[in-house]
Amino acid sequence: MGEITADEAILNAMKALGGTRSVKEVGDWVESHYPLRWKGIGTQMADLTFKGNRSSGYAPDRQFLERVSRGHYRLRASYVEDRTRRSTTR
């Protein structure tokens, strides 16, 4: 098993926690499952927000979060549906 990346850890947290979550909730989950890996995940969450940070290094098809309010995010419905469709057609 290879090293997990910050975006994978955030995706795992969002799936496990479900619904709309704050940066703190996601950060706490990530820290409890992958201790001492990242100082904070707030910037990565902003970068993973669809149509979010213009300076994001993530391609739009990899941006799986949607900003609900300041510091609160949820998984993009279209991202989840697309990934589900891909996994069932393999």
C-alpha positions as CSV (number, residue, x, y, z in Angstrom):
1,M,0.0,0.0,0.0
2,G,1.5,3.3,-1.1
3,E,1.5,6.7,0.7
4,I,-1.9,8.3,1.0
5,T,-2.1,11.8,-0.4
6,A,-3.9,14.7,1.3
7,D,-6.7,14.7,-1.2
8,E,-7.3,11.0,-0.7
9,A,-7.3,11.5,3.1
10,I,-9.9,14.3,2.7
11,L,-12.0,12.3,0.4
12,N,-11.9,9.4,2.9
13,A,-12.9,11.7,5.7
14,M,-15.8,13.2,3.7
15,K,-17.2,9.8,2.8
16,A,-16.8,8.5,6.4
17,L,-18.3,11.6,8.0
18,G,-21.0,12.3,5.4
19,G,-23.0,15.5,4.8
20,T,-21.7,19.0,5.3
21,R,-18.6,19.2,7.4
22,S,-16.3,21.9,8.7
23,V,-12.6,22.1,8.0
24,K,-12.0,21.3,11.7
25,E,-14.2,18.2,11.6
26,V,-12.4,16.9,8.5
27,G,-9.0,17.8,10.0
28,D,-9.8,16.0,13.2
29,W,-10.8,12.9,11.3
30,V,-7.8,13.0,9.1
31,E,-5.5,13.5,12.1
32,S,-7.0,10.6,14.0
33,H,-6.6,8.2,11.0
34,Y,-3.3,9.5,9.6
35,P,-1.5,11.1,12.5
36,L,1.3,13.6,12.0
37,R,1.0,13.6,8.2
38,W,-0.2,17.2,7.5
39,K,-0.1,20.4,9.6
40,G,-3.6,21.4,8.4
41,I,-5.9,20.5,5.5
42,G,-7.8,23.8,5.1
43,T,-5.8,25.0,2.1
44,Q,-6.1,21.6,0.4
45,M,-9.9,21.6,1.0
46,A,-10.1,25.0,-0.6
47,D,-8.0,23.8,-3.5
48,L,-10.3,20.7,-3.9
49,T,-13.4,22.9,-4.2
50,F,-15.0,23.0,-7.6
51,K,-14.6,26.4,-9.1
52,G,-12.8,27.4,-5.9
53,N,-9.2,28.7,-5.7
54,R,-7.9,29.8,-9.1
55,S,-4.4,28.9,-8.0
56,S,-5.4,25.3,-7.2
57,G,-3.1,22.7,-8.6
58,Y,-6.0,20.2,-9.0
59,A,-7.7,19.8,-12.3
60,P,-11.5,20.6,-12.2
61,D,-12.3,16.9,-12.6
62,R,-10.4,16.2,-9.4
63,Q,-12.1,18.9,-7.4
64,F,-14.7,16.9,-5.4
65,L,-15.7,19.4,-2.8
66,E,-18.4,22.1,-2.9
67,R,-18.3,25.1,-0.5
68,V,-21.5,25.4,1.5
69,S,-20.5,28.3,3.7
70,R,-17.3,29.7,5.1
71,G,-15.2,26.8,6.3
72,H,-17.9,24.2,5.5
73,Y,-17.9,21.8,2.6
74,R,-19.7,18.7,1.2
75,L,-18.9,16.3,-1.6
76,R,-20.1,17.4,-5.0
77,A,-23.1,15.3,-6.0
78,S,-21.9,15.1,-9.6
79,Y,-18.5,13.9,-8.5
80,V,-19.9,11.1,-6.3
81,E,-22.4,10.1,-9.1
82,D,-19.6,10.0,-11.7
83,R,-17.3,8.0,-9.5
84,T,-20.1,5.5,-8.7
85,R,-20.9,5.1,-12.4
86,R,-17.3,4.5,-13.2
87,S,-16.8,1.8,-10.5
88,T,-19.9,-0.1,-11.5
89,T,-19.0,-0.1,-15.2
90,R,-15.6,-1.6,-14.8
